[in-house]
Amino acid sequence: MRIINLFSNATKFTPENGTIAFSAKEFDNYWQFSISDTGIGIPEDKIPKLFDKFYQVDNHMTRKEGGTGLGLVIVKKIVELHKGAITLQSEVDQGTTFTLKIPKLKQISEK
């Protein structure tokens, strides 16, 4: 699962004195992974397009960080292929948290 894309975004958009945190929790039927940062955040009106191919919050004239606009698309696709879900919460100038929920694999019992 391309969690590295989420870490990469967190490091790109979090200032030098900011923080990035990762957590993993096990529930009965799924795993939950979260990556949080104290970065620049994402404006609410930009969030619906965030998982669109080639979309980037800043346009090419104002963008300071590189990228193709494919990282989050790839993460979402892989999560969905695992029958999971990805959500985010963000506030401008406060940071962003991406949360992934991945169902546990059903174990095949041996006979």
FENSUL-V325463 format. One record per residue. RES is the residue in one small letter. PHI is phi in whole degrees, 0 to 359 (* if undefined). PSI is psi as a letter, one per 40 degrees, with the letter a starting at -180 (NA if undefined). D_CENTER is the distance of its C-alpha to the mean C-alpha in whole Angstrom. Layout:
res & phi & psi & d_center
RES & PHI & PSI & D_CENTER
RES & PHI & PSI & D_CENTER
This chain:
res & phi & psi & d_center
m & * & h & 11
r & 282 & f & 9
i & 300 & d & 7
i & 303 & d & 9
n & 298 & d & 7
l & 290 & d & 5
f & 296 & d & 8
s & 300 & d & 10
n & 297 & d & 8
a & 299 & d & 9
t & 289 & d & 12
k & 295 & d & 13
f & 250 & e & 13
t & 249 & h & 14
p & 295 & i & 18
e & 308 & d & 20
n & 266 & e & 21
g & 280 & i & 17
t & 232 & i & 16
i & 230 & h & 12
a & 231 & i & 12
f & 236 & h & 11
s & 223 & i & 13
a & 225 & h & 14
k & 229 & i & 16
e & 256 & h & 18
f & 243 & i & 20
d & 306 & d & 23
n & 247 & e & 21
y & 205 & i & 17
w & 256 & i & 15
q & 236 & h & 12
f & 240 & h & 10
s & 228 & i & 8
i & 236 & h & 7
s & 241 & i & 9
d & 220 & i & 11
t & 251 & f & 14
g & 276 & a & 13
i & 286 & e & 14
g & 76 & i & 12
i & 234 & h & 12
p & 301 & i & 15
e & 304 & d & 15
d & 288 & e & 17
k & 268 & e & 14
i & 300 & d & 12
p & 301 & d & 13
k & 265 & e & 13
l & 302 & d & 10
f & 261 & e & 10
d & 278 & i & 13
k & 303 & h & 15
f & 68 & e & 15
y & 281 & h & 14
q & 226 & i & 14
v & 301 & d & 14
d & 272 & i & 17
n & 280 & i & 20
h & 296 & e & 22
m & 279 & d & 24
t & 249 & e & 22
r & 293 & h & 19
k & 264 & d & 20
e & 256 & i & 17
g & 281 & i & 17
g & 145 & i & 15
t & 254 & e & 15
g & 81 & f & 13
l & 247 & e & 12
g & 304 & d & 9
l & 289 & d & 6
v & 297 & d & 10
i & 295 & d & 10
v & 303 & d & 7
k & 300 & d & 8
k & 298 & d & 12
i & 295 & d & 12
v & 300 & d & 10
e & 295 & d & 13
l & 296 & d & 16
h & 269 & e & 15
k & 63 & f & 16
g & 255 & a & 13
a & 217 & i & 11
i & 233 & h & 7
t & 227 & i & 8
l & 214 & i & 7
q & 232 & h & 10
s & 209 & i & 11
e & 220 & h & 14
v & 304 & h & 16
d & 65 & e & 17
q & 240 & d & 16
g & 126 & a & 12
t & 220 & i & 9
t & 232 & h & 7
f & 260 & h & 4
t & 236 & h & 7
l & 246 & h & 8
k & 242 & h & 11
i & 239 & h & 13
p & 298 & i & 17
k & 287 & i & 19
l & 288 & i & 22
k & 281 & h & 25
q & 281 & h & 28
i & 269 & h & 31
s & 281 & i & 34
e & 273 & i & 36
k & 247 & NA & 40
